[in-house]
Amino acid sequence: MQQWLKISLLVCTFGFLKEIRPSEPFIVDYLAGPWRNLTMDQIIQEAFPIGTYSYLAQLAVIFLVTDFLRYKPIIIVNGAAGIIVWSMLTWTTSLNALKVLEIFYGTYCAAEVAYFSYIYAKVDREHYQKVTSHTRAAIYSGRFFAASLAQLLVYFEAMDYRQLNYLSLAAQISATVWALFLPSVPTSMYFHRRTLSDAGPDSPPVQCTMTDRETKMVDGSEEDRSDDSKPPIVPTAARPVQSSFRSRLNEAFVLLWTHFRISFTNRSVLQWSIWYALAMAGYIQILAYVQALWSSIDETQPAVWNGAVEAAVTLLGAIVSLLAGYLHSGFLKPRTSLLSLALLSFAAGGAMLLATNTGNLIVSYSGYMIFCVLYAFAITVVSAEIAKNISDDCFGLVFGFNTLVALSLQTLLTFSVTDSDGWFALDVFGQFTVFSCYFLVLGGIYTAFLVAEIIGSVIRRSR
């Protein structure tokens, strides 16, 4: 077996094991059940917001630490945080313990950056598209397997909600043990760039990519990339082989700023990044609290199909993401892409309004599934547009910064409408009405972008 394929299989096995969390589709029902006896307000207004704040507080730090420590240690931290989270879910019962757990859950989410970036530091660039498909397939496979397993176990009453935590914990332990045997990474993008002594004078500079590297694959071409969007690559020959820690630190932050400035002064990158960040904020918020919505729609009937819904969403998301890549590269042009994003945003908001304003659980499930499919399609289109206009060196920084902005917006949403100590502290139906209207406003923003594009085109032609 070729070395790059062996490394891909090793890291994808970790990704698959990490995603086996069958307790997640029923986490709200578990917390509100007899095992913990928490109220819905305690769960969604006191405990869950802490996870959002923790995720935001740790993301930027972990992004830099991941590069500095060269990926593998943070992958291990990712698994260890999962062990702590599901151990506390299983063997603690108090609200305070749940709040502490949410802090570690923020670590668990933030540390995922290492999983997506590790593989690109270990394989040659010619294999990037293949390993990208492997890592994403591992994630989708793990989620689909976990959700399907959870639904079957609950439906046939083989396990209750608490016992599902044992399976999640076992998977996190297995993933962490597996991570210990991953090969170490000698170089990284910013703090440990390859030198002449490592690579020789004719070797290309080290490149860095991250989670959305697959957008290059689904987009299918790079010839449309703007020349002014390519950040200058720092020549490795210009840096001494041996340099002080302070020198490497200064060089890393200069390179970070150079990549950031050149990427976000590109109008196309900025335009698509706005949708990426705004939509991701609303999407994460909906995913975090949708189980509370289902539990509140019909309190006399347990939401026993959560696992099946999540399994279907995972499968459909994978299919439409692939479909979006082919449609986008073959048919959609910049103006029609703006129109499609506006329409998709309006449709997503309408789907969630349907899911919120119904007394039928099946209708709510259906609205949520439509929303997730529309988001999966749109985020693929947006990611492809961003990818076309940035250098490979900037992938980690651009998508990482967009995620940071998304989490900042999600934190604002959480504090304003969800947190019990926030501005409004709405009930779950009020919250989801706000989230739904949020996507309608997003559609309005991109309708405005489309109108501006048309007006600009008319003015240019008139000249």
C-alpha positions in Angstrom: 0.0 0.0 0.0 1.3 3.5 -0.9 2.3 5.6 2.1 -0.1 8.4 1.4 -3.0 6.0 1.3 -1.9 4.3 4.5 -1.8 7.7 6.2 -5.2 8.6 4.8 -6.7 5.4 6.1 -5.2 6.0 9.5 -6.6 9.5 10.0 -9.9 8.6 8.4 -10.3 5.7 10.9 -10.0 8.3 13.7 -12.6 10.5 12.0 -15.0 7.6 11.6 -14.6 6.5 15.3 -14.9 10.1 16.6 -18.3 10.5 14.8 -19.8 7.4 16.4 -21.9 9.2 18.9 -25.3 7.5 19.0 -26.4 9.4 22.0 -26.4 12.8 20.2 -29.8 12.5 18.4 -31.5 12.0 21.7 -29.4 14.2 24.0 -32.2 16.6 24.9 -34.6 13.8 25.7 -31.9 12.2 27.9 -31.2 15.4 29.8 -34.9 16.0 30.3 -35.6 12.4 31.2 -35.6 10.6 34.6 -31.8 10.2 34.6 -31.2 14.0 35.1 -34.7 15.5 35.5 -33.6 18.9 34.0 -36.2 21.3 32.7 -36.2 22.5 29.1 -35.3 26.0 30.3 -32.3 24.7 32.2 -31.1 22.8 29.2 -31.4 25.3 26.5 -31.1 28.6 28.4 -28.5 27.8 31.1 -26.4 24.8 29.9 -26.2 24.8 26.1 -25.1 28.5 25.7 -22.0 27.7 27.7 -20.9 25.3 25.0 -21.3 28.1 22.4 -19.3 30.5 24.4 -16.6 27.9 25.1 -16.3 27.0 21.5 -15.8 30.6 20.4 -13.3 31.4 23.2 -11.1 28.4 22.3 -11.3 28.3 18.5 -8.7 31.0 17.6 -6.3 29.8 20.2 -6.6 26.2 19.2 -6.2 27.2 15.5 -2.8 28.7 16.3 -1.8 26.0 18.8 -2.6 23.3 16.3 -0.1 24.8 13.8 2.5 25.4 16.5 2.2 21.8 17.9 1.9 20.3 14.4 -1.5 18.8 14.5 -1.2 15.4 16.2 -1.3 16.6 19.9 -4.5 18.5 19.2 -6.1 15.4 17.5 -5.3 13.6 20.8 -6.8 16.5 22.7 -9.9 16.2 20.5 -10.4 12.6 21.5 -9.6 13.2 25.2 -12.1 16.0 25.4 -14.7 13.6 23.9 -13.9 11.1 26.7 -14.4 13.7 29.3 -17.7 14.9 27.8 -19.3 11.5 27.5 -18.0 10.3 30.8 -19.6 13.3 32.5 -22.8 12.8 30.5 -23.0 9.2 31.7 -22.0 9.5 35.4 -23.0 13.0 36.5 -26.5 14.3 37.1 -26.4 17.9 38.3 -26.9 21.0 36.3 -23.5 22.4 37.4 -21.8 19.3 36.1 -23.6 19.8 32.7 -22.3 23.3 32.6 -18.7 22.1 33.2 -19.3 19.5 30.5 -20.2 22.2 28.0 -16.8 23.8 28.5 -15.1 20.6 27.4 -17.6 20.2 24.6 -16.3 23.6 23.3 -12.8 22.1 23.4 -14.1 19.0 21.6 -15.6 21.1 18.8 -12.7 23.5 18.4 -10.1 20.8 18.3 -11.7 19.3 15.2 -9.6 21.7 13.2 -6.6 19.4 13.6 -8.4 16.4 12.0 -9.1 18.4 8.9 -5.6 20.0 8.5 -3.4 17.0 9.6 -3.8 15.1 6.4 -2.6 17.9 4.2 0.6 18.2 6.1 1.4 14.5 5.6 0.7 13.8 1.9 1.9 15.3 -1.3 -0.3 17.9 -3.0 -1.1 15.6 -5.9 -3.2 13.5 -3.5 -5.1 16.4 -1.9 -8.4 15.7 -3.8 -8.4 12.0 -3.0 -7.6 12.4 0.7 -10.2 15.2 1.0 -12.9 12.8 -0.3 -11.6 10.2 2.2 -11.8 12.5 5.2 -15.2 13.8 4.4 -16.5 10.3 3.6 -15.2 9.1 7.0 -17.2 11.9 8.8 -20.4 11.2 6.8 -20.0 7.5 7.3 -19.5 7.8 11.1 -22.5 10.1 11.5 -24.8 8.0 9.4 -23.8 4.8 11.2 -24.2 6.4 14.6 -27.6 7.9 13.8 -28.9 4.7 12.2 -27.6 2.6 15.1 -29.2 4.9 17.7 -32.6 4.8 16.0 -32.6 1.0 15.7 -31.5 0.5 19.4 -34.2 3.0 20.6 -36.9 1.7 18.3 -36.5 -1.9 19.4 -35.9 -0.9 23.0 -32.5 -2.5 23.1 -31.1 0.5 24.9 -32.4 3.6 26.6 -31.1 7.1 26.1 -28.6 6.8 28.9 -27.1 3.6 27.7 -26.4 5.1 24.3 -23.8 7.2 26.1 -21.8 4.1 26.8 -21.4 3.5 23.0 -20.5 7.1 22.4 -17.9 6.9 25.2 -16.4 3.7 23.9 -16.0 5.3 20.4 -14.2 8.3 21.9 -11.9 6.1 23.8 -11.2 4.0 20.7 -10.6 7.2 18.7 -8.1 8.6 21.2 -6.1 5.4 21.5 -6.0 5.2 17.7 -4.8 8.9 17.5 -1.7 7.9 19.6 -0.4 5.8 16.8 -0.8 8.5 14.0 2.5 9.5 12.5 4.0 12.8 13.7 4.1 15.8 11.4 7.5 17.5 10.9 6.3 20.8 9.4 3.3 23.1 9.5 2.0 26.2 7.6 3.1 29.0 9.8 5.3 28.1 12.8 7.3 25.2 11.3 7.7 25.9 7.7 9.9 23.6 5.6 13.5 24.9 5.2 16.1 24.1 2.6 17.7 21.6 4.9 14.3 19.7 4.9 13.3 19.9 1.3 16.2 21.0 -1.0 16.3 24.1 -3.2 13.9 22.8 -5.8 11.1 21.6 -3.6 7.9 23.7 -3.5 7.1 25.6 -0.3 4.8 23.9 2.2 1.2 24.6 1.6 -1.7 24.5 4.0 -5.3 23.6 3.6 -8.2 22.8 5.9 -11.8 21.6 6.2 -13.1 23.0 2.9 -10.2 21.8 0.7 -12.8 19.6 -0.9 -14.4 22.6 -2.6 -11.6 22.6 -5.1 -12.5 19.1 -6.0 -16.2 19.8 -6.4 -15.6 23.0 -8.2 -13.4 21.2 -10.7 -11.2 24.1 -11.9 -8.8 26.7 -10.8 -8.4 28.8 -14.0 -10.9 31.4 -12.8 -8.8 32.3 -9.8 -8.0 36.0 -9.8 -4.3 36.8 -10.0 -4.6 39.5 -7.4 -6.1 37.1 -4.9 -2.9 35.0 -4.7 -0.9 35.9 -1.7 2.8 35.9 -2.1 4.5 32.7 -0.9 7.3 33.3 1.5 10.4 31.8 -0.1 11.9 29.1 2.1 15.3 30.0 0.8 15.0 33.4 2.3 14.8 32.1 5.9 17.8 30.6 7.7 17.7 27.0 8.4 18.2 27.7 12.1 16.2 30.6 13.5 15.3 31.7 17.0 11.9 31.1 18.4 11.1 34.9 18.4 12.1 35.1 14.7 9.9 32.2 13.8 7.0 33.7 15.8 7.4 37.0 14.1 7.6 35.4 10.7 4.5 33.3 11.4 2.4 36.3 12.3 3.6 38.4 9.4 2.6 35.6 7.1 -0.8 35.3 8.8 -1.4 39.0 8.2 -0.2 38.9 4.6 -2.6 36.0 3.8 -5.5 37.7 5.6 -5.0 41.1 4.0 -4.7 39.8 0.5 -7.5 37.3 0.7 -10.1 39.6 2.2 -9.4 42.6 0.1 -10.6 40.5 -2.8 -14.2 41.5 -3.4 -15.4 38.0 -4.4 -13.9 36.4 -1.4 -15.5 39.0 0.9 -18.9 38.7 -0.8 -19.0 34.9 -0.5 -17.5 34.9 3.0 -20.3 37.0 4.3 -22.8 34.3 3.3 -20.6 31.6 4.6 -20.3 33.2 8.1 -23.9 34.4 8.4 -25.4 31.1 7.2 -23.1 28.9 9.3 -24.0 30.9 12.4 -27.8 30.2 11.9 -27.2 26.6 10.9 -25.1 25.8 14.0 -27.7 27.4 16.2 -30.5 25.5 14.7 -28.7 22.2 14.9 -27.8 22.8 18.6 -31.4 23.4 19.7 -33.7 21.6 17.2 -34.2 18.6 19.6 -35.6 21.0 22.1 -38.1 22.2 19.5 -39.1 18.6 18.7 -39.5 17.8 22.4 -41.7 20.9 22.8 -44.0 20.4 19.9 -45.7 17.4 21.4 -44.7 16.7 25.0 -46.9 13.7 25.2 -45.2 11.9 22.4 -41.4 11.3 22.6 -39.4 12.3 19.5 -38.5 8.8 18.8 -37.4 9.3 15.2 -34.6 11.7 15.9 -31.9 9.2 14.9 -33.7 8.3 11.6 -34.0 12.0 10.7 -30.3 12.7 11.4 -29.3 9.6 9.4 -31.4 10.8 6.5 -30.0 14.3 6.7 -26.4 13.0 6.7 -27.0 10.9 3.6 -29.0 13.6 1.7 -26.4 16.2 2.7 -23.6 14.1 1.1 -25.6 13.6 -2.1 -26.6 17.2 -2.6 -23.1 18.5 -1.8 -21.7 16.4 -4.6 -24.6 17.5 -6.9 -24.0 21.1 -6.0 -20.3 20.8 -7.0 -21.2 19.5 -10.5 -24.0 22.0 -11.0 -22.0 24.9 -9.9 -19.0 24.1 -12.0 -21.1 23.4 -15.1 -24.0 25.8 -15.1 -24.0 28.5 -12.4 -22.3 31.8 -13.2 -21.6 34.6 -10.7 -24.9 36.3 -11.2 -27.0 33.2 -11.1 -25.1 32.0 -8.1 -26.2 35.2 -6.3 -29.7 34.5 -7.3 -29.6 30.9 -6.2 -28.2 31.9 -2.8 -30.9 34.4 -2.3 -33.6 31.9 -3.2 -32.0 29.1 -1.2 -31.8 31.4 1.9 -35.5 32.3 1.5 -36.4 28.7 1.1 -34.3 27.6 4.1 -36.0 30.3 6.3 -39.4 29.2 5.0 -38.7 25.5 5.8 -37.7 26.3 9.3 -40.8 28.5 9.8 -42.8 25.4 8.7 -40.9 23.2 11.2 -41.5 25.7 14.0 -45.2 26.6 13.5 -46.7 23.2 13.4 -48.2 20.8 16.0 -47.2 17.8 13.9 -43.8 16.2 14.6 -43.5 14.7 11.2 -44.1 18.0 9.5 -41.4 19.5 11.8 -39.0 16.7 10.9 -39.7 17.3 7.2 -39.1 21.1 7.4 -35.8 20.5 9.2 -34.6 18.0 6.6 -35.5 20.4 3.8 -33.5 23.1 5.6 -30.4 20.9 6.0 -30.5 19.8 2.4 -30.8 23.4 1.2 -27.9 24.5 3.4 -25.7 21.6 2.3 -26.2 22.6 -1.3 -25.7 26.3 -0.7 -22.6 26.0 1.5 -20.9 23.8 -1.2 -21.6 26.5 -3.8 -20.2 29.3 -1.5 -17.2 27.3 -0.5 -16.3 26.6 -4.2 -16.6 30.3 -5.0 -14.3 31.2 -2.1 -11.8 28.5 -3.1 -11.6 29.8 -6.7 -10.3 33.2 -5.5 -7.7 32.3 -2.9 -4.3 30.7 -2.9 -3.9 27.2 -1.4 -1.8 28.7 1.3 -4.8 30.7 2.6 -7.4 28.0 2.9 -6.9 27.4 6.6 -6.8 31.0 7.5 -9.8 32.1 5.3 -12.2 29.3 6.3 -10.9 29.4 9.9 -11.6 33.1 10.1 -15.0 32.7 8.5 -15.8 30.0 11.1 -14.7 32.3 13.9 -17.0 35.1 12.6 -19.8 32.6 12.4 -19.3 31.5 16.0 -19.2 35.2 17.1 -22.5 35.7 15.4 -23.9 32.5 16.9 -22.8 33.7 20.3 -24.6 37.0 19.7 -27.7 35.0 18.7 -27.4 32.8 21.8 -27.0 35.7 24.2 -29.8 37.7 22.7 -32.6 35.1 22.3 -31.5 31.9 24.2 -29.4 32.6 27.3 -31.5 33.0 30.4 -29.3 36.0 31.4 -29.5 37.5 27.9 -31.6 40.2 26.3 -34.8 38.4 25.5 -34.5 34.8 26.8 -37.3 33.6 24.4 -39.0 30.2 24.7 -38.0 27.6 22.1 -40.7 28.6 19.7 -39.8 32.2 19.9 -36.1 31.3 19.3 -36.8 29.3 16.2 -39.0 32.0 14.8 -36.1 34.3 15.1 -33.7 31.7 13.5 -36.1 31.3 10.6 -36.5 35.0 10.0 -32.7 35.2 10.2 -32.4 33.2 7.0 -35.1 35.3 5.4 -33.0 38.4 6.1 -30.0 36.6 4.7 -31.9 36.0 1.5 -32.7 39.8 1.4 -29.1 40.7 1.8 -28.1 38.5 -1.2 -31.0 39.9 -3.2 -29.5 43.3 -2.6 -26.1 42.0 -3.8 -27.8 40.7 -6.9 -29.5 44.0 -7.6 -26.2 45.8 -7.1 -24.4 43.4 -9.5 -27.1 44.0 -12.2 -26.9 47.8 -11.8 -23.1 47.7 -11.9 -23.2 45.6 -15.1 -25.7 48.0 -16.7 -23.5 51.0 -15.8 -20.4 49.3 -17.2 -22.2 48.5 -20.5 -23.5 52.1 -20.8 -19.9 53.4 -20.7 
